[in-house]
């Protein structure tokens, strides 16, 4: 055998050995797949799925796998992109997908998936649908864990993101016009580290229970509460939060930093305890129900630092005790 033939033979053997080694190690070459009809592709860990035209059906993600979704597609009928994502699997989204979502449906759904839906970029936008009241369906629904690190999720007249687990927002834009932007139906936690979350006529964030923690970002509602967590705790460490009335409503509220503003009515309403250790809180004034204070609770209110700006003389209202100490500042700013 000549030297050239022997060299080529060795190269082929080495290549086959690498493929065999990958197979023995449980890994495979990443592949690109197209999803544009009723038959979603069969995927493996590391694969990328390109959506186009009108994709339908359910894409099953293997246990322990991470797959990426890219491309551009739209739907004109009341149907969704379905994913089955096990607890240890992740879907990384950077695609653009728009379409109708009826009042009882979603545009992108995980059903009851225990895995993670990670939005790295792109767009998911509801463009039509709805019921007699004008409210539409949900843009993203049914994943146990949702992480938003960029992109845009627009629920239009419906909910933008709904989950029964944990939701984390690091960046991106999440909005709705006639419903809540983020809704958690379970007992998980919502954490906002950045990004923009907004609703026109409802709460920007609604949590069934668990905690809502805000470390940064912008949260706003033109007419309703910015954050509504009736059965849990809200902790504010930063960010800018603006609401139409009762900007933050929760059982227990703790403000360590950040800016909280109410267009009218109370900026903070705690159905149990309220603790202010810093930040700036502005609210109070005349409403259709009478005068409201900047901070209100039927129980105790403790203020050790921060600035309270009130448009009414009664800046803090509690049925329990009010404790003010340290470097707290209270300003009365008449309307």
N, C-alpha and C positions, 0 to 999 in steps of 0.2 A: 504493500500500500504506500503511495507517494506521500510526501510531507504535507501537501495541500489537502489531499483527501483525508489524511489522518487528523489534520487540524479541524476540518469541517465536521468530521465524525465526533470529535471531542466536544465541539460547540453544541451539537445536537444533544449529546448525552447530558451536558451541563444544564441545558435549557429544560429537558425532561426532568432532571433531578430537582430543579427549582420548583416546577409545577407539582411534583410529587411531594416535596417538602411543604409547600403551601397547603396541600390537601391534608397532609398528616397533622399540620398545626391547626386545622379547622378554619383556614381563611381561604378566600377566593378572590379572583380578580374582580374589581368593581366594574359594573356594566351600566350602560345607559339604556333605558326602556322608554317606549312611547305609550301613553295612555290616552286614547282618543275615541273609545267606543265602549260597549258593554262588557268587554273582556279585559279587566285590568291585568297588567303583567305579573309574572311570578318574580319576586325580588329576593335578593340576598343582602347581607350586611355590606354597607358601603355603596350600594347601587344608587343611581339617580333616575328618577321617573320624570319624563318630560310630558306635561299635559298639553293637549292641543284640541282644537275643534270642540267636540261635546263629549267629554269623558263621563262615563257612568259606571255603576257597579261598586264593588267593595274591594279595596286593595288590602291584602293581608300582609302584615309585617312580621317576619319571623322573630321568635324570642331572642332577646339580646341584640337585635340588629338596630342599626341607625341607617335610615334611608333619606335621601334628599328629594324634594319635589320642586321642579322649576318649570318654565314655559309659560304660555298664555292661553287661556281658554275661557269660554263663557257658556252659560246655560240660559235657555229661554223657556224652560218648563220647570214645574215645581218638583225638582229632584236635587239630590245632593251628591257630593263626593264623599264616599264612605271609606273609613279606615278602621281596621282592627289592629290595635296596638297593644301588645302585652305589657305587663308592668315594667319590664326591664328593657323596653324598646323605645325608640324615638323617631319621630318624623320631623325633619328639618325643612321648613317651608320658605321658599323665596319666589314662588310663582305669582302670577296675576290671574285671579279667577273672579268673575263677576256673574251675576244672574239673579233670577227671582228666588224668593223664599217665602212660602206661604206662612200664615200665622202659626201653624203647628209644625213647621219644618225648619231645616237649617240648610245653609249653603255648603258648609264643610262640617262633617260630623264624625265623631269617634264612637258613636253609640254609647256603650258603657266601657270603653277602653280604659285600662288601668295605666297606660303608658303616657308618654310626654309628647305634646305637640309644641314644637319650638319654631316660633316665627322669627326668622332671621332678616326678612325683607319682603319685598313684593307687595301684593295687595289682595285682600279678600273683601268684596263689596257687594252688598245687597242692592240691586237696582230696581226691584219691583216686587209685587206680591202684596199680601196683606189681607185683612178681613174687613168686615163692615165698619169697624172703628178706625180703620186706617193704619193699624199696627201690623207690621210684617213679622217675618220669622227671625231667625238668628243667623248671624254670619258664621260663627264658630261655636260648636256645641258638642258636649259629650266626652271630652277628654279629661282624664283625672288630673293631669298636670298640664298647665299652659304657661309657656315662657315667651314673652314678647321682647325681642331685642332690636326691633326695627320694623320698617314697613308700615302699612296702613290697614286697619280693620274697620270697616264702615258698616254699621248695622242699618243705616238709613232709618226707616220707621220701626225697626225691630231692635233686638239686643245685639250688640257687637260681639261680645264673648261671654259664653255661659259655661260653667264648669261645676263639677261636684267635688273637686279636690282643691289643689293649690294653684293660685295664679300669681305670677311674678312679672312685673313690667319694668324693664330696664331702659327702654327707648321705644320710639315709634309713636304712632297716632291711632287712638281708638275713640270712635265717636258714634253717637246715635242722635236722631232728631226727636223721636217720639217715645223712646224707651230708655232703659238704663244702658250705659256703655259696657259695664262689666257687672256680671251677676254670678254669684256663687251660691248654688243650691244646696251644697253639702256643709260639712263642718270643717272645711279646710280654711287656709289663711290666704289673704291677699296682701302682697308686698309691692309697693311702688317705689322704685329707685330713680325713675326718670320718665321721660316721655310726656305725652299730652293726652289726657282722658277727658272727654266732654260729653254732655247731653244738653239738649235744648229745653226739654219740658219734663224731665224726670231726673232721678238721682243719677249721678255719674257712676258711682260705685254702690252696689247693693250686696251685702253679705248676710247669709242666713244666720250664721253664728261664727265662731272662731274669731280670729283677730284680723284687723286691717292695720298695716304698718306703712306709713309714708315717710320715706327718707329723702325724697326729692321729686322733681317733676311738677307738672301743672294739672290740677284737677278742677273742673268747673261745671256748674249747672246754672242755666239762666233762670229757671223757675223753681226748681226743687232743691233738695239737699245735694251737696257735692258727694257726701259719704253717708250712707244709711246702714248701720249695723245694729239693729234693735236688740239682738240677742248676744252681743259680744263686745269686745273692747277695740277701741281705736287709739293708736299711738302715733303721734305726729312728731317726727324728728327733723323735718325740713320740708321744703316744697312750698308752692303757692296754691292755696285752696280757696275757691270762691263759689258761693251758692246764692240762690235767690232768697231762701228762708230756711232757718235752722241748718246752716251750712254743714255741720257735723252732728249727726244724731246717733247715739249709741248708749248701751248700758253704762259702760265705763269709758271715760275719755282722759287721755294723758297727753299734754302738749309740752314738749321739751324745746322745740324750736319751730321755725317756719312762720308763714303768714296765712292767716285765716280771716276771710272777709265775708260778710253777708250784705247783700244789696238792701234787704230789709229784714227786720226781725232778728232773732238771735243768731250769733255766729256759732255758738256751741250750745247744744241741749243734751245733757246727760241724764238718762232716766235713773241713774244711780250716782256714782261718784264722778267728780271732775277734778283733775289735778293739773295745775299750770306751773311749769318750772322754767318757762322761757317762751320766746316767740312773740309775735304781735297778733292780737285778736281784735277785730273791728266789727261792730254790729250794733244791734239795738235800734229802737225808734218806733214810730207809729206803724201799725199794721191794721188790716181789716178786723183783727181780733182784739185790738187795743195796743198799748205800749209794750214792747218787748225789751228785755235787757240784753246786753252783749253776751253774757253767760248765764245759763239757767239750768237748775236742777231741783228736783223734789227732795234731794238728799244733801250731802255735804259738798262744799266747794273749797278747795285748798289752792292758794296762789302764793308762791314763794319767789317768783321772778317773772320777767316779761312785761309787756305793755298791753294794757286794755284800753281801747278807744270805744267809747259808748256814745250813741246819739240820744240817749235818755239819761236822766239823773240817776236812775237805778241801774248802775252798770252791771251789778252781779245780783242775781235773785236766787235764793235757795229756801226751801222749807226747813232744811236742816241747819247746820252751822256753816258760817263762812270764815275761813282762816286766811288772813293776809299777813305776810311777813317778808323779810329779806329785801330785795331790790325791786319789788313789784311797783309798777307805775300805772295809775288809772287816770285817764283823761276823759272829761266830759265835753263832747263836741255837739252842741245843739243843732237840730235840723234847721 
